Amino acid sequence: MKSVFITGISGLLGTNLANHLLSKGYRVTGLVRTVKSYRGDTHANLNLIEGTLFDDFSTVLQQTDYVVNSAAITAQHLLSYAGYHLINCDATAHLARQCVQCGVKRFIYISSANTAGHGSLSHPGNESFPVKAPFDGSYYAMSKMAAEKYLLTLSDRLEVIILNPGFMLGANDSKPSSGRIVQMGLGRKWLFYPPGGKSFVYVGDVVKAIEGAFTNGLVGDRYLLAAENLSFKAFFQKLSLVTGHTPFMIKVPKTVLLLAGYAGDLLRMAGVSSAVNSVNMRILCCTNYYSGAKASDAFSIKYTPIDTAIAETVQYFKTNFKSIKN
């Protein structure tokens, strides 16, 4: 029986990954802050350990075939880069060094599509595109890039595969995290949306890529996971078709968002924690589009339509968040 150690197991990706691997006969160990934070399936082959990313995991790792590091700080309100680097890079490095010492077979690092350069609908970004503005100013993206760079220095001692998912959607988003974009459009009479767009992917396809990366893929290589590139307007139109509820949609002008971002910068300079800043507002205005073709070929993935991912997310929220009706 193959064994897998998962960090971030209580998150959207970690929960879906654990459920899938347990159903396929893997033995799974997951790191959690508290056991009650895990909302996935219970199983005889599941072991949850409470701790932090800087703990000593050598006892577990000596009996582990594959490590999936999906834990990360994704919140956008931190005032300095140091907070992101600590968890997204330093903690990753700490875990990877232990994997080397314990002889772990392969280390799967869940990074972000935003560490590669984005493109347009006609020419989406791929793994060879260097990161560019505004993501070169994003603390989150910068910390993920730093982790990727460090992991590649270990490639002669540890089999590292880097996966770079786009914006994930699906069930089991209990916090919620990326599913907040779906909540934004549920039951609203008026919906204000930014002028940019994102590259979306179904969380189940990311799970398949991770399992595929246990045995496939080039060591030290990066793989973008992206199914559909959609403007925010197109995304909310899809959401409306799924729910049967059509709000009155209004595009927020780029100028308004940028002004809000500059105001947020001033607040942050004054020590006020806020996710509103000029970098994040510019991100909302750009076409953040990628190609997931390389991963599709490497891991034999046929991407699931985003309509399906939206429908699954909506149903999960309706079932688990009683205040949501449409």
PEBELNOR-V934635 format. One record per backbone hydrogen bond with DSSP energy under -0.5 kcal/mol. NH is the residue of the N-H (numbers start at 1). CO is the residue of the C=O. E is the energy in kcal/mol with one decimal. If there is no record, write none. Layout:
NH/CO/E
NH/CO/E
This chain:
4/27/-2.7
5/66/-2.5
6/4/-0.5
6/29/-2.8
7/68/-2.3
8/31/-0.5
9/31/-0.8
11/8/-1.6
14/8/-0.6
15/11/-2.6
16/12/-1.7
17/13/-2.7
18/14/-2.6
19/15/-2.4
20/16/-2.0
21/17/-2.9
22/18/-2.5
23/19/-1.6
24/20/-1.0
24/21/-0.5
25/22/-1.2
26/21/-2.4
27/2/-2.8
28/26/-0.5
28/45/-2.4
29/4/-2.8
30/47/-2.5
31/6/-2.4
32/30/-0.5
32/49/-2.6
37/34/-1.7
38/35/-1.7
46/43/-1.6
47/28/-2.5
49/30/-2.8
51/32/-2.1
55/52/-1.7
57/55/-0.7
61/57/-3.0
62/58/-2.0
63/60/-1.7
64/61/-1.7
65/3/-1.5
66/3/-2.0
67/106/-2.3
68/5/-2.9
69/67/-0.6
69/108/-2.6
70/7/-1.2
70/68/-1.0
74/72/-0.7
83/80/-0.5
84/80/-0.5
84/81/-0.7
85/81/-2.4
86/82/-2.3
87/83/-1.1
88/84/-2.8
89/85/-1.7
90/85/-2.9
91/86/-1.7
93/89/-2.8
94/90/-2.4
95/91/-2.2
96/92/-2.7
97/93/-2.4
98/94/-1.5
99/95/-1.9
100/96/-2.0
101/97/-2.0
102/98/-2.0
103/99/-0.8
103/100/-0.8
104/99/-2.1
105/65/-0.9
106/65/-1.6
107/159/-3.3
108/67/-3.5
108/106/-0.5
109/107/-0.7
109/161/-2.7
110/69/-2.1
110/108/-0.6
111/109/-1.0
111/163/-3.2
113/165/-2.1
115/112/-1.6
116/113/-1.9
117/129/-2.2
119/289/-2.2
120/123/-1.5
125/289/-2.2
129/126/-1.9
135/132/-1.3
136/132/-0.5
137/134/-1.7
138/135/-1.4
139/137/-0.5
142/138/-2.8
143/139/-2.2
144/140/-1.9
145/141/-2.4
146/142/-2.0
147/143/-1.8
148/144/-2.3
149/145/-2.5
150/146/-2.2
151/147/-2.7
152/148/-1.8
153/149/-0.7
153/150/-1.4
154/151/-1.6
155/152/-1.0
157/154/-2.6
158/154/-2.2
159/105/-0.6
160/158/-1.0
161/107/-2.4
162/221/-2.3
163/109/-2.8
163/161/-0.5
164/223/-3.2
165/163/-0.5
166/225/-2.3
167/199/-3.4
168/166/-0.7
169/201/-1.7
174/172/-1.4
180/177/-1.8
181/178/-1.7
182/179/-1.0
183/179/-1.9
184/180/-2.0
185/181/-0.6
185/182/-1.1
186/182/-0.5
186/183/-1.0
187/185/-0.5
187/326/-0.7
188/185/-0.5
191/248/-2.7
193/191/-0.5
193/250/-2.1
196/284/-2.0
197/286/-2.2
198/230/-2.3
200/198/-0.6
200/228/-3.1
201/167/-2.3
203/169/-2.8
205/202/-1.2
206/202/-1.3
207/203/-2.2
208/204/-1.8
209/205/-2.0
210/206/-2.3
211/207/-2.3
212/208/-2.4
213/209/-2.1
214/210/-0.6
214/211/-1.1
215/212/-1.2
216/212/-2.4
220/160/-4.0
221/218/-1.9
223/162/-1.8
225/164/-2.2
226/224/-0.6
227/200/-2.6
228/200/-1.9
230/198/-2.6
230/228/-0.6
232/196/-2.4
235/231/-2.4
236/232/-2.4
237/233/-1.8
238/234/-1.9
239/235/-2.2
240/236/-2.0
241/237/-1.8
242/238/-2.0
243/239/-2.4
244/240/-2.3
245/240/-0.5
247/245/-0.6
248/189/-3.1
249/247/-0.7
250/191/-2.8
252/193/-2.9
253/251/-0.5
257/253/-1.8
258/254/-2.7
259/255/-2.2
260/256/-2.1
261/257/-2.2
262/258/-2.3
263/259/-2.1
264/260/-2.2
265/261/-2.0
266/262/-1.7
267/263/-1.9
268/264/-2.6
269/265/-2.3
270/266/-1.2
271/268/-1.6
272/267/-2.7
273/271/-0.6
274/77/-0.7
277/275/-0.8
278/261/-0.8
281/277/-2.2
282/278/-1.9
283/279/-2.0
284/280/-1.7
285/281/-0.6
285/282/-0.7
286/282/-0.6
286/283/-1.0
288/197/-1.8
288/286/-1.2
289/119/-1.1
289/287/-1.7
291/125/-2.7
292/226/-0.6
295/224/-0.6
296/292/-1.9
297/293/-2.1
298/294/-2.4
299/295/-2.6
300/296/-0.6
301/296/-1.5
303/301/-0.7
308/305/-0.9
309/305/-1.3
310/306/-2.8
311/307/-2.4
312/308/-2.3
313/309/-2.1
314/310/-2.8
315/311/-2.3
316/312/-2.1
317/313/-2.4
318/314/-2.5
319/315/-2.0
320/316/-2.3
321/317/-2.7
322/320/-0.6
324/321/-2.5
325/323/-0.5
